[in-house]
Amino acid sequence: MINKSFVPFPTLETNRLLLRLVEDSDVEQLYEVLSDAEVAKFDYFHPLTSIEQALKFIARFKNELEENEEITWGIILKETNQLIGTCNMGSFDDGARRAEIGYDIAQSKWGKGYATEALGAVIEYGFTTMNLNRIEATITPGNDASVKVLKKLNFVHEGIVRERDLIKGKLEDGIMMSILKRDYEIIK
Ligand SMILES: CC(C)(COP(=O)(O)OP(=O)(O)OC[C@H]1O[C@@H](n2cnc3c(N)ncnc32)[C@H](O)[C@@H]1OP(=O)(O)O)[C@@H](O)C(=O)NCCC(=O)NCCS
C-alpha cells in the first residue's frame, strides 16, 4: 500500500528550495506563474486571467489534499521567500504503488535547475516515505525542457501514449516517462 498520510503536511527542503503547502497568501505569486501563456502552453489549463482563478487553484489543491487525491507543493526560493512554482503528485494507484507527477516553474526562473532540484526531493519522498514503486509523467510532445528535466532525474522514455490528454480542448499524445524504485535505489 501507499502511505498517503499528508497530515501534517510533508514540507520538503533542498539546498535552495522549500516545498510547502500553498497558502491563500501565495495567491499573487501563484497568479504570476500560472497567468503566463508560456507556462500554460503544454498544460490542460488556459493562462489565468484573474486573482480569483488563482484562489480557486489554491482551494482545489487543499481539497485534493484532504481527499488524498493529489498533493501539491509550493516551490519557495529560500533566498527570497518567493513562490516560484508548484509541483504535485497524484493519480495514485494504491495496489500498484504508482503515482504521476506534474510541475510548473515561473518563466523568469527557468534554466536554473529549480525543477530538477524540487522534483528530486518529491521523488525521494515518493520512494522512501510513500513506498511508491513507480513514478510516471506524461509530457506533451514538443515540451523538450520537461523531457530534459526528467532525463536528468533518470526517468526512462517508454513511448508515446496516443491521444491521452485533453489539452485546451484537443486530445494530445503523451510521451510516457517513468522511474521505478529499483532504478532509484541503484542511482541514489
Ligand atoms: C519544464 C520546466 C518545469 C523546467 O523548469 P526549469 O526549472 O527550467 O528546469 P531545470 O532548470 O531544472 O532544467 C531544464 C533543462 O532543460 C533544458 N532546456 C530548456 N529549454 C529547452 C528546450 N527548449 N529544449 C531542450 N532542453 C531545454 C535546460 O537547458 C535544462 O537542462 P540543463 O540543466 O542540462 O541545462 C519549465 O520549463 C516550465 O515550467 N515549463 C512550463 C510548464 C511545464 O511544461 N511543465 C511540465 C508539464 S509535463
The ligand as a Tripos MOL2 file, in Angstrom:
@<TRIPOS>MOLECULE
LIG
   48    50     1     0     0
SMALL
NO_CHARGES

@<TRIPOS>ATOM
      1 C1          9.6440   22.2770  -17.7340 C.3       1 LIG1
      2 C2         10.0290   23.2740  -16.6430 C.3       1 LIG1
      3 C3          9.3020   22.9060  -15.3560 C.3       1 LIG1
      4 C4         11.5390   23.1990  -16.4140 C.3       1 LIG1
      5 O1         11.8760   24.0240  -15.3070 O.3       1 LIG1
      6 P1         13.3770   24.5370  -15.0590 P.3       1 LIG1
      7 O2         13.4630   24.9750  -13.6430 O.co2     1 LIG1
      8 O3         13.7630   25.4760  -16.1240 O.co2     1 LIG1
      9 O4         14.1660   23.1550  -15.2570 O.3       1 LIG1
     10 P2         15.7230   22.9010  -14.9780 P.3       1 LIG1
     11 O5         16.4620   24.2050  -14.9810 O.co2     1 LIG1
     12 O6         15.8240   22.0370  -13.7680 O.co2     1 LIG1
     13 O7         16.1400   22.0220  -16.2380 O.3       1 LIG1
     14 C5         15.7420   22.4020  -17.5370 C.3       1 LIG1
     15 C6         16.6440   21.7370  -18.5460 C.3       1 LIG1
     16 O8         16.0180   21.7940  -19.8330 O.3       1 LIG1
     17 C7         16.8710   22.4630  -20.7270 C.3       1 LIG1
     18 N1         16.0040   23.1490  -21.6890 N.ar      1 LIG1
     19 C8         15.3380   24.3020  -21.5330 C.ar      1 LIG1
     20 N2         14.6240   24.5710  -22.6380 N.ar      1 LIG1
     21 C9         14.8550   23.5430  -23.5030 C.ar      1 LIG1
     22 C10        14.4060   23.2410  -24.8160 C.ar      1 LIG1
     23 N3         13.5710   24.0410  -25.4680 N.pl3     1 LIG1
     24 N4         14.8540   22.1000  -25.3940 N.ar      1 LIG1
     25 C11        15.7000   21.2600  -24.7460 C.ar      1 LIG1
     26 N5         16.1570   21.4980  -23.4770 N.ar      1 LIG1
     27 C12        15.7370   22.6360  -22.8880 C.ar      1 LIG1
     28 C13        17.7140   23.3720  -19.8770 C.3       1 LIG1
     29 O9         18.9020   23.7480  -20.5310 O.3       1 LIG1
     30 C14        17.9690   22.4640  -18.6740 C.3       1 LIG1
     31 O10        18.9360   21.4690  -18.9440 O.3       1 LIG1
     32 P3         20.4670   21.6280  -18.4020 P.3       1 LIG1
     33 O11        20.4110   21.6650  -16.9050 O.co2     1 LIG1
     34 O12        21.1670   20.4200  -18.9310 O.co2     1 LIG1
     35 O13        20.9770   22.9160  -18.9950 O.co2     1 LIG1
     36 C15         9.6890   24.7310  -17.0400 C.3       1 LIG1
     37 O14        10.2130   24.9840  -18.3310 O.3       1 LIG1
     38 C16         8.2060   25.0080  -17.0280 C.2       1 LIG1
     39 O15         7.6360   25.3640  -16.0050 O.2       1 LIG1
     40 N6          7.5440   24.8650  -18.1970 N.am      1 LIG1
     41 C17         6.1220   25.1240  -18.3070 C.3       1 LIG1
     42 C18         5.2870   24.1250  -17.5440 C.3       1 LIG1
     43 C19         5.5340   22.7120  -17.9790 C.2       1 LIG1
     44 O16         5.7550   22.4510  -19.1570 O.2       1 LIG1
     45 N7          5.5020   21.7940  -17.0110 N.am      1 LIG1
     46 C20         5.7210   20.3770  -17.2580 C.3       1 LIG1
     47 C21         4.4850   19.7040  -17.7110 C.3       1 LIG1
     48 S1          4.8430   17.9930  -18.0680 S.3       1 LIG1
@<TRIPOS>BOND
     1     1     2 1
     2     2     3 1
     3     2     4 1
     4     2    36 1
     5     4     5 1
     6     5     6 1
     7     6     7 2
     8     6     8 1
     9     6     9 1
    10     9    10 1
    11    10    11 2
    12    10    12 1
    13    10    13 1
    14    13    14 1
    15    14    15 1
    16    15    16 1
    17    15    30 1
    18    16    17 1
    19    17    18 1
    20    17    28 1
    21    18    19 ar
    22    18    27 ar
    23    19    20 ar
    24    20    21 ar
    25    21    22 ar
    26    21    27 ar
    27    22    23 1
    28    22    24 ar
    29    24    25 ar
    30    25    26 ar
    31    26    27 ar
    32    28    29 1
    33    28    30 1
    34    30    31 1
    35    31    32 1
    36    32    33 2
    37    32    34 1
    38    32    35 1
    39    36    37 1
    40    36    38 1
    41    38    39 2
    42    38    40 1
    43    40    41 1
    44    41    42 1
    45    42    43 1
    46    43    44 2
    47    43    45 1
    48    45    46 1
    49    46    47 1
    50    47    48 1
@<TRIPOS>SUBSTRUCTURE
     1 LIG1         1 GROUP 0 **** ****
